[in-house]
Amino acid sequence: PIVRHLGVDPLPFCAVILINMEMATISPPDGLVLYTMKAVAPQYSMGQIYRASIPFVIIDMIAMALVMIFPQISLYLPSIAKR
């Protein structure tokens, strides 16, 4: 209700929130997925794992910016499902 009251479309808003939550799981230093990777591949240092996650964080930032600038991106699949 608050998002609608502010005049924001709820679906793109939820898409941005989901991208942000996903980015939180892979961004250093507190990304839970990074610690899981360390447990799965103990031969790699946390520094190596952090550096390997940076391109994915950047891609998520770009995706989040695109959804914020062009909310129609997040409305494409639901519009197909309505047909």
PDB file of N, CA, C and O in Angstrom:
ATOM      1  N   PRO A   1       0.800  -1.204   0.000  1.00  0.00           N
ATOM      2  CA  PRO A   1       0.000   0.000   0.000  1.00  0.00           C
ATOM      3  C   PRO A   1       0.848   1.277   0.000  1.00  0.00           C
ATOM      4  O   PRO A   1       0.473   2.261  -0.637  1.00  0.00           O
ATOM      5  N   ILE A   2       1.969   1.275   0.695  1.00  0.00           N
ATOM      6  CA  ILE A   2       2.800   2.477   0.751  1.00  0.00           C
ATOM      7  C   ILE A   2       3.397   2.773  -0.615  1.00  0.00           C
ATOM      8  O   ILE A   2       3.454   3.929  -1.036  1.00  0.00           O
ATOM      9  N   VAL A   3       3.840   1.737  -1.303  1.00  0.00           N
ATOM     10  CA  VAL A   3       4.457   1.929  -2.621  1.00  0.00           C
ATOM     11  C   VAL A   3       3.434   2.500  -3.598  1.00  0.00           C
ATOM     12  O   VAL A   3       3.748   3.417  -4.356  1.00  0.00           O
ATOM     13  N   ARG A   4       2.234   1.975  -3.586  1.00  0.00           N
ATOM     14  CA  ARG A   4       1.183   2.503  -4.475  1.00  0.00           C
ATOM     15  C   ARG A   4       0.819   3.934  -4.101  1.00  0.00           C
ATOM     16  O   ARG A   4       0.573   4.763  -4.977  1.00  0.00           O
ATOM     17  N   HIS A   5       0.786   4.226  -2.808  1.00  0.00           N
ATOM     18  CA  HIS A   5       0.472   5.582  -2.354  1.00  0.00           C
ATOM     19  C   HIS A   5       1.524   6.577  -2.845  1.00  0.00           C
ATOM     20  O   HIS A   5       1.206   7.734  -3.119  1.00  0.00           O
ATOM     21  N   LEU A   6       2.765   6.129  -2.955  1.00  0.00           N
ATOM     22  CA  LEU A   6       3.836   6.994  -3.459  1.00  0.00           C
ATOM     23  C   LEU A   6       3.837   7.094  -4.978  1.00  0.00           C
ATOM     24  O   LEU A   6       4.624   7.851  -5.546  1.00  0.00           O
ATOM     25  N   GLY A   7       2.972   6.344  -5.636  1.00  0.00           N
ATOM     26  CA  GLY A   7       2.870   6.411  -7.091  1.00  0.00           C
ATOM     27  C   GLY A   7       3.862   5.533  -7.830  1.00  0.00           C
ATOM     28  O   GLY A   7       4.157   5.770  -9.002  1.00  0.00           O
ATOM     29  N   VAL A   8       4.378   4.520  -7.148  1.00  0.00           N
ATOM     30  CA  VAL A   8       5.353   3.612  -7.757  1.00  0.00           C
ATOM     31  C   VAL A   8       4.633   2.319  -8.133  1.00  0.00           C
ATOM     32  O   VAL A   8       3.826   1.802  -7.361  1.00  0.00           O
ATOM     33  N   ASP A   9       4.932   1.805  -9.320  1.00  0.00           N
ATOM     34  CA  ASP A   9       4.355   0.532  -9.752  1.00  0.00           C
ATOM     35  C   ASP A   9       4.948  -0.592  -8.901  1.00  0.00           C
ATOM     36  O   ASP A   9       6.171  -0.717  -8.836  1.00  0.00           O
ATOM     37  N   PRO A  10       4.124  -1.411  -8.247  1.00  0.00           N
ATOM     38  CA  PRO A  10       4.645  -2.422  -7.328  1.00  0.00           C
ATOM     39  C   PRO A  10       5.506  -3.506  -7.982  1.00  0.00           C
ATOM     40  O   PRO A  10       6.447  -3.994  -7.356  1.00  0.00           O
ATOM     41  N   LEU A  11       5.207  -3.890  -9.213  1.00  0.00           N
ATOM     42  CA  LEU A  11       5.960  -4.974  -9.840  1.00  0.00           C
ATOM     43  C   LEU A  11       7.422  -4.596 -10.115  1.00  0.00           C
ATOM     44  O   LEU A  11       8.310  -5.361  -9.738  1.00  0.00           O
ATOM     45  N   PRO A  12       7.711  -3.467 -10.747  1.00  0.00           N
ATOM     46  CA  PRO A  12       9.122  -3.084 -10.902  1.00  0.00           C
ATOM     47  C   PRO A  12       9.807  -2.829  -9.558  1.00  0.00           C
ATOM     48  O   PRO A  12      10.998  -3.102  -9.403  1.00  0.00           O
ATOM     49  N   PHE A  13       9.055  -2.308  -8.594  1.00  0.00           N
ATOM     50  CA  PHE A  13       9.625  -2.085  -7.267  1.00  0.00           C
ATOM     51  C   PHE A  13      10.059  -3.409  -6.647  1.00  0.00           C
ATOM     52  O   PHE A  13      11.146  -3.505  -6.078  1.00  0.00           O
ATOM     53  N   CYS A  14       9.211  -4.426  -6.758  1.00  0.00           N
ATOM     54  CA  CYS A  14       9.564  -5.752  -6.235  1.00  0.00           C
ATOM     55  C   CYS A  14      10.749  -6.346  -6.988  1.00  0.00           C
ATOM     56  O   CYS A  14      11.591  -7.014  -6.388  1.00  0.00           O
ATOM     57  N   ALA A  15      10.824  -6.110  -8.294  1.00  0.00           N
ATOM     58  CA  ALA A  15      11.960  -6.613  -9.071  1.00  0.00           C
ATOM     59  C   ALA A  15      13.259  -5.983  -8.586  1.00  0.00           C
ATOM     60  O   ALA A  15      14.274  -6.669  -8.467  1.00  0.00           O
ATOM     61  N   VAL A  16      13.238  -4.691  -8.306  1.00  0.00           N
ATOM     62  CA  VAL A  16      14.439  -4.012  -7.801  1.00  0.00           C
ATOM     63  C   VAL A  16      14.813  -4.558  -6.425  1.00  0.00           C
ATOM     64  O   VAL A  16      15.992  -4.783  -6.151  1.00  0.00           O
ATOM     65  N   ILE A  17      13.833  -4.769  -5.566  1.00  0.00           N
ATOM     66  CA  ILE A  17      14.102  -5.319  -4.234  1.00  0.00           C
ATOM     67  C   ILE A  17      14.702  -6.722  -4.343  1.00  0.00           C
ATOM     68  O   ILE A  17      15.643  -7.045  -3.619  1.00  0.00           O
ATOM     69  N   LEU A  18      14.169  -7.556  -5.237  1.00  0.00           N
ATOM     70  CA  LEU A  18      14.699  -8.913  -5.399  1.00  0.00           C
ATOM     71  C   LEU A  18      16.129  -8.908  -5.932  1.00  0.00           C
ATOM     72  O   LEU A  18      16.965  -9.686  -5.473  1.00  0.00           O
ATOM     73  N   ILE A  19      16.411  -8.039  -6.893  1.00  0.00           N
ATOM     74  CA  ILE A  19      17.783  -7.938  -7.405  1.00  0.00           C
ATOM     75  C   ILE A  19      18.712  -7.479  -6.288  1.00  0.00           C
ATOM     76  O   ILE A  19      19.831  -7.975  -6.159  1.00  0.00           O
ATOM     77  N   ASN A  20      18.245  -6.534  -5.487  1.00  0.00           N
ATOM     78  CA  ASN A  20      19.053  -6.035  -4.376  1.00  0.00           C
ATOM     79  C   ASN A  20      19.318  -7.136  -3.346  1.00  0.00           C
ATOM     80  O   ASN A  20      20.432  -7.247  -2.835  1.00  0.00           O
ATOM     81  N   MET A  21      18.311  -7.942  -3.042  1.00  0.00           N
ATOM     82  CA  MET A  21      18.497  -9.036  -2.088  1.00  0.00           C
ATOM     83  C   MET A  21      19.462 -10.084  -2.631  1.00  0.00           C
ATOM     84  O   MET A  21      20.284 -10.622  -1.890  1.00  0.00           O
ATOM     85  N   GLU A  22      19.360 -10.368  -3.922  1.00  0.00           N
ATOM     86  CA  GLU A  22      20.274 -11.338  -4.529  1.00  0.00           C
ATOM     87  C   GLU A  22      21.695 -10.803  -4.514  1.00  0.00           C
ATOM     88  O   GLU A  22      22.643 -11.552  -4.280  1.00  0.00           O
ATOM     89  N   MET A  23      21.845  -9.507  -4.762  1.00  0.00           N
ATOM     90  CA  MET A  23      23.170  -8.902  -4.752  1.00  0.00           C
ATOM     91  C   MET A  23      23.782  -8.962  -3.347  1.00  0.00           C
ATOM     92  O   MET A  23      24.997  -9.097  -3.201  1.00  0.00           O
ATOM     93  N   ALA A  24      22.949  -8.863  -2.330  1.00  0.00           N
ATOM     94  CA  ALA A  24      23.445  -8.930  -0.956  1.00  0.00           C
ATOM     95  C   ALA A  24      24.035 -10.298  -0.631  1.00  0.00           C
ATOM     96  O   ALA A  24      24.923 -10.398   0.216  1.00  0.00           O
ATOM     97  N   THR A  25      23.558 -11.350  -1.288  1.00  0.00           N
ATOM     98  CA  THR A  25      24.081 -12.685  -0.989  1.00  0.00           C
ATOM     99  C   THR A  25      25.427 -12.952  -1.645  1.00  0.00           C
ATOM    100  O   THR A  25      26.136 -13.878  -1.250  1.00  0.00           O
ATOM    101  N   ILE A  26      25.793 -12.140  -2.656  1.00  0.00           N
ATOM    102  CA  ILE A  26      27.056 -12.398  -3.355  1.00  0.00           C
ATOM    103  C   ILE A  26      28.076 -11.283  -3.193  1.00  0.00           C
ATOM    104  O   ILE A  26      29.168 -11.360  -3.757  1.00  0.00           O
ATOM    105  N   SER A  27      27.736 -10.243  -2.428  1.00  0.00           N
ATOM    106  CA  SER A  27      28.675  -9.126  -2.317  1.00  0.00           C
ATOM    107  C   SER A  27      29.508  -9.243  -1.045  1.00  0.00           C
ATOM    108  O   SER A  27      28.993  -9.571   0.023  1.00  0.00           O
ATOM    109  N   PRO A  28      30.801  -8.971  -1.178  1.00  0.00           N
ATOM    110  CA  PRO A  28      31.668  -9.007  -0.006  1.00  0.00           C
ATOM    111  C   PRO A  28      31.335  -7.856   0.937  1.00  0.00           C
ATOM    112  O   PRO A  28      30.792  -6.853   0.475  1.00  0.00           O
ATOM    113  N   PRO A  29      31.618  -7.942   2.184  1.00  0.00           N
ATOM    114  CA  PRO A  29      32.254  -9.035   2.909  1.00  0.00           C
ATOM    115  C   PRO A  29      31.277  -9.995   3.567  1.00  0.00           C
ATOM    116  O   PRO A  29      31.699 -11.002   4.136  1.00  0.00           O
ATOM    117  N   ASP A  30      29.981  -9.709   3.504  1.00  0.00           N
ATOM    118  CA  ASP A  30      29.029 -10.521   4.260  1.00  0.00           C
ATOM    119  C   ASP A  30      28.134 -11.402   3.411  1.00  0.00           C
ATOM    120  O   ASP A  30      27.096 -11.857   3.890  1.00  0.00           O
ATOM    121  N   GLY A  31      28.500 -11.655   2.176  1.00  0.00           N
ATOM    122  CA  GLY A  31      27.670 -12.479   1.309  1.00  0.00           C
ATOM    123  C   GLY A  31      27.696 -13.936   1.734  1.00  0.00           C
ATOM    124  O   GLY A  31      28.752 -14.568   1.769  1.00  0.00           O
ATOM    125  N   LEU A  32      26.529 -14.458   2.055  1.00  0.00           N
ATOM    126  CA  LEU A  32      26.429 -15.844   2.517  1.00  0.00           C
ATOM    127  C   LEU A  32      26.925 -16.825   1.464  1.00  0.00           C
ATOM    128  O   LEU A  32      27.528 -17.842   1.806  1.00  0.00           O
ATOM    129  N   VAL A  33      26.681 -16.537   0.193  1.00  0.00           N
ATOM    130  CA  VAL A  33      27.110 -17.432  -0.880  1.00  0.00           C
ATOM    131  C   VAL A  33      28.638 -17.509  -0.940  1.00  0.00           C
ATOM    132  O   VAL A  33      29.194 -18.549  -1.295  1.00  0.00           O
ATOM    133  N   LEU A  34      29.310 -16.421  -0.595  1.00  0.00           N
ATOM    134  CA  LEU A  34      30.775 -16.428  -0.625  1.00  0.00           C
ATOM    135  C   LEU A  34      31.339 -17.385   0.420  1.00  0.00           C
ATOM    136  O   LEU A  34      32.316 -18.089   0.162  1.00  0.00           O
ATOM    137  N   TYR A  35      30.725 -17.407   1.591  1.00  0.00           N
ATOM    138  CA  TYR A  35      31.179 -18.342   2.622  1.00  0.00           C
ATOM    139  C   TYR A  35      30.854 -19.787   2.234  1.00  0.00           C
ATOM    140  O   TYR A  35      31.604 -20.705   2.565  1.00  0.00           O
ATOM    141  N   THR A  36      29.752 -19.982   1.543  1.00  0.00           N
ATOM    142  CA  THR A  36      29.414 -21.312   1.046  1.00  0.00           C
ATOM    143  C   THR A  36      30.445 -21.765   0.024  1.00  0.00           C
ATOM    144  O   THR A  36      30.863 -22.923   0.026  1.00  0.00           O
ATOM    145  N   MET A  37      30.856 -20.845  -0.856  1.00  0.00           N
ATOM    146  CA  MET A  37      31.894 -21.179  -1.843  1.00  0.00           C
ATOM    147  C   MET A  37      33.203 -21.549  -1.153  1.00  0.00           C
ATOM    148  O   MET A  37      33.902 -22.459  -1.599  1.00  0.00           O
ATOM    149  N   LYS A  38      33.537 -20.856  -0.079  1.00  0.00           N
ATOM    150  CA  LYS A  38      34.764 -21.174   0.657  1.00  0.00           C
ATOM    151  C   LYS A  38      34.675 -22.580   1.252  1.00  0.00           C
ATOM    152  O   LYS A  38      35.667 -23.310   1.272  1.00  0.00           O
ATOM    153  N   ALA A  39      33.501 -22.956   1.732  1.00  0.00           N
ATOM    154  CA  ALA A  39      33.332 -24.294   2.298  1.00  0.00           C
ATOM    155  C   ALA A  39      33.398 -25.364   1.217  1.00  0.00           C
ATOM    156  O   ALA A  39      33.896 -26.463   1.461  1.00  0.00           O
ATOM    157  N   VAL A  40      32.902 -25.052   0.030  1.00  0.00           N
ATOM    158  CA  VAL A  40      32.900 -26.019  -1.069  1.00  0.00           C
ATOM    159  C   VAL A  40      34.277 -26.130  -1.702  1.00  0.00           C
ATOM    160  O   VAL A  40      34.696 -27.220  -2.094  1.00  0.00           O
ATOM    161  N   ALA A  41      34.983 -25.010  -1.805  1.00  0.00           N
ATOM    162  CA  ALA A  41      36.303 -24.982  -2.455  1.00  0.00           C
ATOM    163  C   ALA A  41      37.332 -24.385  -1.498  1.00  0.00           C
ATOM    164  O   ALA A  41      37.732 -23.234  -1.667  1.00  0.00           O
ATOM    165  N   PRO A  42      37.767 -25.150  -0.494  1.00  0.00           N
ATOM    166  CA  PRO A  42      38.680 -24.597   0.518  1.00  0.00           C
ATOM    167  C   PRO A  42      40.069 -24.253  -0.017  1.00  0.00           C
ATOM    168  O   PRO A  42      40.839 -23.575   0.663  1.00  0.00           O
ATOM    169  N   GLN A  43      40.400 -24.708  -1.220  1.00  0.00           N
ATOM    170  CA  GLN A  43      41.722 -24.406  -1.760  1.00  0.00           C
ATOM    171  C   GLN A  43      41.849 -22.945  -2.194  1.00  0.00           C
ATOM    172  O   GLN A  43      42.960 -22.471  -2.427  1.00  0.00           O
ATOM    173  N   TYR A  44      40.731 -22.226  -2.306  1.00  0.00           N
ATOM    174  CA  TYR A  44      40.757 -20.816  -2.699  1.00  0.00           C
ATOM    175  C   TYR A  44      40.644 -19.935  -1.461  1.00  0.00           C
ATOM    176  O   TYR A  44      39.918 -20.256  -0.519  1.00  0.00           O
ATOM    177  N   SER A  45      41.365 -18.831  -1.476  1.00  0.00           N
ATOM    178  CA  SER A  45      41.288 -17.901  -0.347  1.00  0.00           C
ATOM    179  C   SER A  45      40.026 -17.051  -0.469  1.00  0.00           C
ATOM    180  O   SER A  45      39.422 -16.964  -1.539  1.00  0.00           O
ATOM    181  N   MET A  46      39.640 -16.428   0.638  1.00  0.00           N
ATOM    182  CA  MET A  46      38.467 -15.554   0.601  1.00  0.00           C
ATOM    183  C   MET A  46      38.711 -14.373  -0.327  1.00  0.00           C
ATOM    184  O   MET A  46      37.781 -13.892  -0.973  1.00  0.00           O
ATOM    185  N   GLY A  47      39.944 -13.904  -0.400  1.00  0.00           N
ATOM    186  CA  GLY A  47      40.266 -12.813  -1.317  1.00  0.00           C
ATOM    187  C   GLY A  47      40.018 -13.195  -2.765  1.00  0.00           C
ATOM    188  O   GLY A  47      39.495 -12.396  -3.542  1.00  0.00           O
ATOM    189  N   GLN A  48      40.390 -14.411  -3.130  1.00  0.00           N
ATOM    190  CA  GLN A  48      40.139 -14.881  -4.496  1.00  0.00           C
ATOM    191  C   GLN A  48      38.637 -14.993  -4.766  1.00  0.00           C
ATOM    192  O   GLN A  48      38.163 -14.644  -5.847  1.00  0.00           O
ATOM    193  N   ILE A  49      37.909 -15.476  -3.785  1.00  0.00           N
ATOM    194  CA  ILE A  49      36.461 -15.617  -3.946  1.00  0.00           C
ATOM    195  C   ILE A  49      35.809 -14.241  -4.039  1.00  0.00           C
ATOM    196  O   ILE A  49      34.903 -14.043  -4.848  1.00  0.00           O
ATOM    197  N   TYR A  50      36.258 -13.282  -3.218  1.00  0.00           N
ATOM    198  CA  TYR A  50      35.735 -11.914  -3.293  1.00  0.00           C
ATOM    199  C   TYR A  50      35.977 -11.319  -4.671  1.00  0.00           C
ATOM    200  O   TYR A  50      35.071 -10.744  -5.275  1.00  0.00           O
ATOM    201  N   ARG A  51      37.200 -11.459  -5.166  1.00  0.00           N
ATOM    202  CA  ARG A  51      37.524 -10.900  -6.488  1.00  0.00           C
ATOM    203  C   ARG A  51      36.703 -11.565  -7.587  1.00  0.00           C
ATOM    204  O   ARG A  51      36.310 -10.905  -8.549  1.00  0.00           O
ATOM    205  N   ALA A  52      36.444 -12.841  -7.457  1.00  0.00           N
ATOM    206  CA  ALA A  52      35.654 -13.545  -8.473  1.00  0.00           C
ATOM    207  C   ALA A  52      34.187 -13.117  -8.450  1.00  0.00           C
ATOM    208  O   ALA A  52      33.494 -13.248  -9.459  1.00  0.00           O
ATOM    209  N   SER A  53      33.711 -12.615  -7.329  1.00  0.00           N
ATOM    210  CA  SER A  53      32.301 -12.213  -7.242  1.00  0.00           C
ATOM    211  C   SER A  53      32.052 -10.809  -7.782  1.00  0.00           C
ATOM    212  O   SER A  53      30.906 -10.455  -8.059  1.00  0.00           O
ATOM    213  N   ILE A  54      33.087 -10.014  -7.934  1.00  0.00           N
ATOM    214  CA  ILE A  54      32.917  -8.618  -8.351  1.00  0.00           C
ATOM    215  C   ILE A  54      32.206  -8.477  -9.700  1.00  0.00           C
ATOM    216  O   ILE A  54      31.313  -7.636  -9.801  1.00  0.00           O
ATOM    217  N   PRO A  55      32.546  -9.248 -10.745  1.00  0.00           N
ATOM    218  CA  PRO A  55      31.805  -9.088 -12.007  1.00  0.00           C
ATOM    219  C   PRO A  55      30.306  -9.358 -11.862  1.00  0.00           C
ATOM    220  O   PRO A  55      29.495  -8.708 -12.521  1.00  0.00           O
ATOM    221  N   PHE A  56      29.937 -10.302 -11.013  1.00  0.00           N
ATOM    222  CA  PHE A  56      28.525 -10.616 -10.818  1.00  0.00           C
ATOM    223  C   PHE A  56      27.805  -9.492 -10.075  1.00  0.00           C
ATOM    224  O   PHE A  56      26.646  -9.191 -10.363  1.00  0.00           O
ATOM    225  N   VAL A  57      28.495  -8.877  -9.125  1.00  0.00           N
ATOM    226  CA  VAL A  57      27.912  -7.738  -8.419  1.00  0.00           C
ATOM    227  C   VAL A  57      27.705  -6.579  -9.389  1.00  0.00           C
ATOM    228  O   VAL A  57      26.674  -5.908  -9.344  1.00  0.00           O
ATOM    229  N   ILE A  58      28.672  -6.343 -10.257  1.00  0.00           N
ATOM    230  CA  ILE A  58      28.552  -5.266 -11.245  1.00  0.00           C
ATOM    231  C   ILE A  58      27.392  -5.540 -12.203  1.00  0.00           C
ATOM    232  O   ILE A  58      26.627  -4.632 -12.527  1.00  0.00           O
ATOM    233  N   ILE A  59      27.260  -6.781 -12.652  1.00  0.00           N
ATOM    234  CA  ILE A  59      26.146  -7.138 -13.539  1.00  0.00           C
ATOM    235  C   ILE A  59      24.810  -6.919 -12.834  1.00  0.00           C
ATOM    236  O   ILE A  59      23.861  -6.424 -13.443  1.00  0.00           O
ATOM    237  N   ASP A  60      24.731  -7.286 -11.552  1.00  0.00           N
ATOM    238  CA  ASP A  60      23.495  -7.058 -10.802  1.00  0.00           C
ATOM    239  C   ASP A  60      23.197  -5.571 -10.654  1.00  0.00           C
ATOM    240  O   ASP A  60      22.039  -5.160 -10.729  1.00  0.00           O
ATOM    241  N   MET A  61      24.237  -4.759 -10.443  1.00  0.00           N
ATOM    242  CA  MET A  61      24.033  -3.310 -10.344  1.00  0.00           C
ATOM    243  C   MET A  61      23.487  -2.745 -11.654  1.00  0.00           C
ATOM    244  O   MET A  61      22.591  -1.901 -11.656  1.00  0.00           O
ATOM    245  N   ILE A  62      24.038  -3.223 -12.760  1.00  0.00           N
ATOM    246  CA  ILE A  62      23.560  -2.773 -14.073  1.00  0.00           C
ATOM    247  C   ILE A  62      22.114  -3.211 -14.286  1.00  0.00           C
ATOM    248  O   ILE A  62      21.289  -2.431 -14.763  1.00  0.00           O
ATOM    249  N   ALA A  63      21.806  -4.460 -13.931  1.00  0.00           N
ATOM    250  CA  ALA A  63      20.433  -4.956 -14.085  1.00  0.00           C
ATOM    251  C   ALA A  63      19.466  -4.149 -13.224  1.00  0.00           C
ATOM    252  O   ALA A  63      18.369  -3.811 -13.668  1.00  0.00           O
ATOM    253  N   MET A  64      19.868  -3.843 -12.002  1.00  0.00           N
ATOM    254  CA  MET A  64      19.002  -3.069 -11.123  1.00  0.00           C
ATOM    255  C   MET A  64      18.797  -1.658 -11.672  1.00  0.00           C
ATOM    256  O   MET A  64      17.685  -1.130 -11.629  1.00  0.00           O
ATOM    257  N   ALA A  65      19.856  -1.052 -12.183  1.00  0.00           N
ATOM    258  CA  ALA A  65      19.728   0.286 -12.769  1.00  0.00           C
ATOM    259  C   ALA A  65      18.811   0.259 -13.987  1.00  0.00           C
ATOM    260  O   ALA A  65      17.998   1.163 -14.174  1.00  0.00           O
ATOM    261  N   LEU A  66      18.939  -0.770 -14.812  1.00  0.00           N
ATOM    262  CA  LEU A  66      18.086  -0.871 -15.998  1.00  0.00           C
ATOM    263  C   LEU A  66      16.611  -1.022 -15.626  1.00  0.00           C
ATOM    264  O   LEU A  66      15.743  -0.422 -16.260  1.00  0.00           O
ATOM    265  N   VAL A  67      16.332  -1.819 -14.605  1.00  0.00           N
ATOM    266  CA  VAL A  67      14.942  -1.992 -14.180  1.00  0.00           C
ATOM    267  C   VAL A  67      14.404  -0.692 -13.576  1.00  0.00           C
ATOM    268  O   VAL A  67      13.224  -0.378 -13.735  1.00  0.00           O
ATOM    269  N   MET A  68      15.261   0.062 -12.885  1.00  0.00           N
ATOM    270  CA  MET A  68      14.802   1.332 -12.324  1.00  0.00           C
ATOM    271  C   MET A  68      14.576   2.369 -13.418  1.00  0.00           C
ATOM    272  O   MET A  68      13.636   3.160 -13.334  1.00  0.00           O
ATOM    273  N   ILE A  69      15.424   2.376 -14.440  1.00  0.00           N
ATOM    274  CA  ILE A  69      15.287   3.354 -15.522  1.00  0.00           C
ATOM    275  C   ILE A  69      14.171   2.950 -16.483  1.00  0.00           C
ATOM    276  O   ILE A  69      13.378   3.789 -16.911  1.00  0.00           O
ATOM    277  N   PHE A  70      14.116   1.665 -16.819  1.00  0.00           N
ATOM    278  CA  PHE A  70      13.117   1.147 -17.760  1.00  0.00           C
ATOM    279  C   PHE A  70      12.265   0.087 -17.063  1.00  0.00           C
ATOM    280  O   PHE A  70      12.545  -1.103 -17.210  1.00  0.00           O
ATOM    281  N   PRO A  71      11.247   0.472 -16.319  1.00  0.00           N
ATOM    282  CA  PRO A  71      10.444  -0.523 -15.589  1.00  0.00           C
ATOM    283  C   PRO A  71       9.714  -1.504 -16.496  1.00  0.00           C
ATOM    284  O   PRO A  71       9.255  -2.546 -16.028  1.00  0.00           O
ATOM    285  N   GLN A  72       9.597  -1.190 -17.785  1.00  0.00           N
ATOM    286  CA  GLN A  72       8.925  -2.098 -18.712  1.00  0.00           C
ATOM    287  C   GLN A  72       9.663  -3.429 -18.817  1.00  0.00           C
ATOM    288  O   GLN A  72       9.062  -4.446 -19.165  1.00  0.00           O
ATOM    289  N   ILE A  73      10.964  -3.429 -18.517  1.00  0.00           N
ATOM    290  CA  ILE A  73      11.739  -4.678 -18.547  1.00  0.00           C
ATOM    291  C   ILE A  73      11.128  -5.695 -17.587  1.00  0.00           C
ATOM    292  O   ILE A  73      10.991  -6.871 -17.923  1.00  0.00           O
ATOM    293  N   SER A  74      10.764  -5.241 -16.403  1.00  0.00           N
ATOM    294  CA  SER A  74      10.205  -6.166 -15.415  1.00  0.00           C
ATOM    295  C   SER A  74       8.748  -6.510 -15.703  1.00  0.00           C
ATOM    296  O   SER A  74       8.207  -7.440 -15.106  1.00  0.00           O
ATOM    297  N   LEU A  75       8.114  -5.786 -16.598  1.00  0.00           N
ATOM    298  CA  LEU A  75       6.713  -6.055 -16.925  1.00  0.00           C
ATOM    299  C   LEU A  75       6.555  -6.954 -18.142  1.00  0.00           C
ATOM    300  O   LEU A  75       5.436  -7.350 -18.470  1.00  0.00           O
ATOM    301  N   TYR A  76       7.651  -7.283 -18.817  1.00  0.00           N
ATOM    302  CA  TYR A  76       7.572  -8.050 -20.058  1.00  0.00           C
ATOM    303  C   TYR A  76       7.031  -9.465 -19.831  1.00  0.00           C
ATOM    304  O   TYR A  76       6.049  -9.856 -20.463  1.00  0.00           O
ATOM    305  N   LEU A  77       7.654 -10.228 -18.945  1.00  0.00           N
ATOM    306  CA  LEU A  77       7.205 -11.610 -18.724  1.00  0.00           C
ATOM    307  C   LEU A  77       5.789 -11.690 -18.152  1.00  0.00           C
ATOM    308  O   LEU A  77       5.011 -12.526 -18.610  1.00  0.00           O
ATOM    309  N   PRO A  78       5.421 -10.862 -17.176  1.00  0.00           N
ATOM    310  CA  PRO A  78       4.025 -10.921 -16.719  1.00  0.00           C
ATOM    311  C   PRO A  78       3.018 -10.577 -17.813  1.00  0.00           C
ATOM    312  O   PRO A  78       1.907 -11.107 -17.818  1.00  0.00           O
ATOM    313  N   SER A  79       3.393  -9.698 -18.736  1.00  0.00           N
ATOM    314  CA  SER A  79       2.466  -9.370 -19.825  1.00  0.00           C
ATOM    315  C   SER A  79       2.265 -10.561 -20.762  1.00  0.00           C
ATOM    316  O   SER A  79       1.182 -10.735 -21.320  1.00  0.00           O
ATOM    317  N   ILE A  80       3.300 -11.376 -20.935  1.00  0.00           N
ATOM    318  CA  ILE A  80       3.167 -12.588 -21.753  1.00  0.00           C
ATOM    319  C   ILE A  80       2.284 -13.611 -21.034  1.00  0.00           C
ATOM    320  O   ILE A  80       1.482 -14.295 -21.670  1.00  0.00           O
ATOM    321  N   ALA A  81       2.430 -13.715 -19.721  1.00  0.00           N
ATOM    322  CA  ALA A  81       1.654 -14.685 -18.954  1.00  0.00           C
ATOM    323  C   ALA A  81       0.167 -14.345 -18.945  1.00  0.00           C
ATOM    324  O   ALA A  81      -0.668 -15.238 -18.796  1.00  0.00           O
ATOM    325  N   LYS A  82      -0.173 -13.079 -19.100  1.00  0.00           N
ATOM    326  CA  LYS A  82      -1.583 -12.676 -19.093  1.00  0.00           C
ATOM    327  C   LYS A  82      -2.307 -13.072 -20.370  1.00  0.00           C
ATOM    328  O   LYS A  82      -3.536 -13.140 -20.389  1.00  0.00           O
ATOM    329  N   ARG A  83      -1.564 -13.332 -21.429  1.00  0.00           N
ATOM    330  CA  ARG A  83      -2.198 -13.669 -22.717  1.00  0.00           C
ATOM    331  C   ARG A  83      -2.837 -15.025 -22.699  1.00  0.00           C
ATOM    332  O   ARG A  83      -3.409 -15.452 -23.703  1.00  0.00           O
TER     333      ARG A  83
END
